[in-house]
Amino acid sequence: MNLEEYFARTGYKGSLEKQDLETLTDIFQHHIRAVPFENLSIHCGEKITLELEHVYNKIVRRKRGGWCMENNQLLGWVLKRLGYDASFLGAYVFNPHQNAYATIMTHLLVKVVLDGKAYIVDGGFGVSYQMWQPMELVSGKDQPQAPGVFRFTEKNAIWYLEKMRRKQYIPNQNFSNSDLLEKKECRKVYMFSLEPRTVEDFCFQCTYLQTSPDSLFTKKSICTLQTTDGFRALIGWTLTETTYNYKENMDLVEFVTLEDEEVEKTLKEKFNITLDRKLVPINVKGFYTI
């Protein structure tokens, strides 16, 4: 495991000496545009484990992606190796279909302290809720980014993340009422405390999420990647490509349904992913929005 190999994977060629917000943002953006948020291992007979060396080999050497516990663990390791004051936190993800936060802490994220200010660096959420810049940990302040306006609010030592999106233009009207589309303009994302966490705190969740019939991740095969102007996502057989601010305060969301034989080709061309085993796509309705 070495930093040079990781940076070759993400394409980052900037400074390794500076520890400032600009450098942190650059490293972070290279990660989210090179490493997909994906759970494909579950749907091609592979087990997801959280040992750092396994995560490193999967993402860096096999050029795969991963979910939050993999992406953010690797990102946290990189930042610590570079000298950043980085630590892990745990979050409870909001489920819009139940209109409630999860009761299990399933989301791992990174906190970085720079010049006395705390930032959340989360490279493991995907789709339109993926932040593009580290977010300053302050309550009630709108933080506009390319994906939309993010905001933290704090109440009784619990922090809440929400995101306001733009209007959406969907050329293919067959998908105008797709269950994948977020209907609300303001969406709760997750809640968390500032209690430090370790990767070991997520071992049960890692097993549960890839085995339980109640888990979102067993109901949908997901692969999403941020681009320079939006993101793309393959959910089951549905490929979406979103362009942020395509028109004044409007995002372009393009949908296409793939045939079985197009799935692996699309993973290679759109996400730079080649799987070792046969993928069995799945997309149970509901549970997930982009």
C-alpha positions in Angstrom: 0.0 0.0 0.0 1.5 3.3 -1.0 0.3 6.8 -1.8 1.8 7.0 -5.2 -0.2 4.0 -6.4 -3.4 5.5 -5.0 -2.8 8.9 -6.7 -2.1 7.1 -10.0 -5.5 5.5 -9.5 -7.3 8.9 -9.0 -5.1 10.9 -11.4 -4.2 13.5 -8.7 -0.9 15.2 -9.5 -0.9 18.1 -7.1 1.0 18.9 -3.9 1.6 16.2 -1.3 3.2 18.6 1.1 0.5 21.2 1.7 -2.3 20.6 4.2 -4.7 23.3 3.2 -8.4 23.4 2.1 -7.5 23.9 -1.6 -5.3 20.8 -1.6 -7.8 18.8 0.4 -10.5 19.7 -2.0 -8.4 18.7 -5.0 -7.5 15.3 -3.6 -11.2 14.7 -2.7 -12.5 15.7 -6.1 -10.1 13.4 -7.8 -11.3 10.6 -5.6 -15.0 11.0 -6.3 -14.4 11.3 -10.1 -12.3 8.2 -10.3 -13.7 5.8 -7.7 -17.4 4.9 -8.0 -19.8 4.5 -5.2 -21.0 0.9 -5.9 -22.2 -2.3 -4.3 -21.7 -4.6 -7.2 -19.8 -7.2 -5.2 -23.1 -8.2 -3.5 -24.7 -9.0 -6.9 -21.8 -10.9 -8.3 -21.1 -13.3 -5.4 -18.3 -11.4 -3.7 -18.1 -10.7 0.0 -17.4 -7.1 1.0 -14.8 -6.9 3.9 -13.5 -3.9 5.7 -9.8 -4.9 6.2 -7.9 -1.8 4.9 -5.5 -3.9 2.7 -8.5 -5.6 1.1 -10.2 -2.3 0.4 -7.0 -0.9 -1.0 -6.5 -3.8 -3.4 -10.1 -3.6 -4.5 -10.2 0.1 -5.2 -6.6 0.9 -6.2 -5.3 -2.3 -7.9 -8.6 -3.8 -9.2 -9.9 -0.4 -10.1 -13.3 -1.0 -8.5 -15.3 1.3 -6.3 -17.0 0.6 -3.0 -19.6 1.9 -0.5 -19.0 4.4 2.3 -17.1 2.1 4.6 -14.6 1.3 1.8 -14.4 4.7 0.0 -14.1 6.8 3.2 -11.9 4.4 5.0 -9.4 4.6 2.1 -9.7 8.3 1.9 -9.2 8.7 5.6 -6.0 6.5 5.4 -4.7 8.7 2.6 -5.3 11.9 4.5 -3.8 10.7 7.7 -0.7 9.5 5.7 -0.4 13.0 4.3 -0.5 14.5 7.8 -4.1 15.7 8.0 -5.9 15.6 11.3 -8.5 13.1 10.1 -10.9 10.9 12.0 -14.0 8.8 11.4 -17.6 9.5 12.4 -20.8 7.5 12.0 -24.1 8.6 10.5 -27.7 7.4 10.3 -29.1 7.7 6.8 -32.5 9.2 6.1 -35.0 6.9 4.4 -37.4 9.1 2.4 -39.9 6.2 1.9 -40.2 5.8 5.7 -39.7 9.5 6.3 -37.3 8.6 9.1 -33.6 8.2 9.9 -32.2 4.6 10.0 -32.0 3.1 13.5 -28.6 1.5 12.6 -25.4 3.5 12.1 -24.5 2.5 8.6 -22.7 5.5 7.1 -19.0 6.1 7.8 -17.6 9.6 7.1 -14.4 11.5 7.6 -13.9 14.6 9.8 -10.8 16.8 9.0 -9.6 19.7 11.2 -7.8 22.4 9.3 -6.5 25.6 11.0 -8.9 25.1 13.9 -12.0 24.5 11.6 -13.7 21.2 11.3 -14.8 19.9 7.9 -16.8 16.8 6.8 -15.2 15.0 3.9 -17.6 12.3 2.6 -16.6 10.5 -0.5 -19.0 7.7 -0.1 -22.6 8.7 -0.7 -23.0 8.8 -4.5 -25.6 10.2 -6.8 -26.8 13.8 -6.3 -26.2 13.7 -2.5 -22.5 13.4 -3.0 -20.8 16.6 -1.9 -18.1 17.9 -4.2 -16.2 19.9 -1.6 -15.3 19.4 2.1 -18.1 21.0 4.1 -17.4 23.3 7.0 -19.0 21.9 10.1 -21.1 25.0 11.0 -24.8 25.0 11.8 -27.4 26.8 9.7 -25.1 28.0 7.0 -26.0 27.4 3.3 -23.0 25.9 1.5 -23.6 26.1 -2.3 -21.8 23.5 -4.4 -22.3 22.3 -8.0 -24.7 19.5 -7.0 -26.9 22.0 -5.1 -27.0 23.8 -1.7 -26.0 21.7 1.3 -26.6 22.7 4.9 -25.7 21.3 8.4 -27.9 22.1 11.3 -27.1 21.1 14.9 -29.6 20.3 17.7 -28.7 18.8 21.1 -25.2 17.8 19.8 -26.7 15.9 16.8 -25.8 17.2 13.4 -28.2 16.9 10.4 -27.2 17.2 6.7 -29.8 18.3 4.1 -29.6 19.3 0.5 -31.6 21.6 -1.7 -31.7 20.6 -5.4 -32.6 22.5 -8.6 -35.5 21.8 -10.8 -35.1 18.9 -13.2 -35.5 18.6 -16.9 -36.2 15.0 -18.1 -36.3 14.7 -21.9 -37.5 11.1 -21.8 -41.0 11.6 -20.4 -41.4 7.9 -19.9 -39.2 8.4 -16.8 -40.8 11.6 -15.5 -42.5 9.7 -12.7 -39.6 7.3 -12.1 -39.3 6.1 -8.5 -35.6 6.9 -8.8 -36.4 10.6 -9.1 -36.4 12.6 -5.9 -39.6 14.6 -5.8 -38.8 17.0 -2.9 -36.6 20.0 -3.6 -35.2 19.8 0.0 -34.1 16.4 1.1 -32.7 15.2 4.5 -29.5 13.1 3.9 -28.2 11.8 7.3 -27.6 12.7 10.9 -24.5 12.1 13.1 -22.8 13.0 16.3 -19.1 14.0 16.7 -18.3 10.9 18.7 -15.1 9.4 17.1 -15.7 6.0 15.5 -13.4 3.2 14.3 -13.9 0.9 11.3 -14.5 -1.9 13.8 -17.7 -0.1 14.8 -19.1 -0.9 11.3 -18.4 -4.7 11.1 -21.9 -5.8 12.0 -23.4 -3.2 9.6 -21.1 -4.4 6.8 -22.5 -7.9 7.1 -26.1 -6.8 7.6 -26.2 -4.5 4.6 -25.0 -7.2 2.2 -27.1 -10.1 3.5 -30.4 -8.7 4.9 -33.5 -8.8 2.7 -34.4 -5.5 4.3 -31.2 -3.8 3.1 -31.3 -1.3 0.3 -28.1 -2.8 -1.0 -29.6 -6.3 -1.5 -32.6 -4.8 -3.3 -30.6 -2.7 -5.9 -27.4 -3.1 -7.8 -25.8 0.4 -7.7 -22.9 2.0 -9.5 -22.5 5.8 -9.5 -19.7 8.1 -10.4 -19.3 11.9 -10.3 -18.2 13.6 -13.5 -16.8 17.1 -14.1 -20.4 18.5 -14.7 -22.7 16.0 -12.9 -22.9 12.3 -12.2 -23.9 9.1 -13.8 -25.6 6.1 -12.2 -26.5 2.5 -13.2 -29.3 1.2 -10.9 -30.2 -2.3 -12.1 -30.7 -1.8 -15.8 -31.4 1.9 -15.6 -28.6 4.2 -16.7 -29.0 7.9 -15.7 -26.7 10.8 -16.6 -27.3 14.1 -14.8 -25.8 17.4 -15.9 -25.9 20.1 -13.2 -27.2 23.5 -14.1 -27.8 22.5 -17.7 -30.1 25.5 -18.0 -30.6 28.4 -15.5 -31.2 26.7 -12.2 -32.2 23.4 -13.9 -30.4 20.0 -14.0 -30.7 17.7 -17.0 -31.5 14.1 -16.1 -31.3 11.6 -19.0 -32.6 8.0 -18.6 -32.0 4.9 -20.7 -32.9 1.3 -20.0 -30.2 -1.2 -20.9 -30.5 -4.8 -22.2 -28.7 -7.5 -20.2 -25.9 -7.7 -22.7 -25.3 -3.9 -22.5 -24.7 -3.8 -18.7 -21.1 -5.0 -18.5 -20.1 -2.9 -21.6 -21.7 0.2 -19.9 -19.8 -0.5 -16.6 -16.6 -0.5 -18.6 -17.3 2.5 -20.8 -19.0 4.8 -18.3 -17.5 3.7 -14.9 -14.2 2.1 -15.9 -15.2 -1.1 -14.0 -14.5 -4.6 -15.2 -16.0 -7.3 -12.9 -14.3 -10.7 -12.2 -17.6 -12.4 -11.8 -21.0 -12.3 -13.6 -23.2 -9.5 -12.3 -26.9 -10.2 -11.7 -28.6 -6.8 -11.9 -31.5 -6.0 -9.6 -33.8 -3.0 -9.1 -36.6 -3.5 -6.6 -38.9 -0.5 -6.8 -38.6 2.3 -4.3 -36.0 2.7 -1.5 -33.6 4.9 -3.5 -33.6 8.3 -5.2 -31.0 10.2 -7.3 
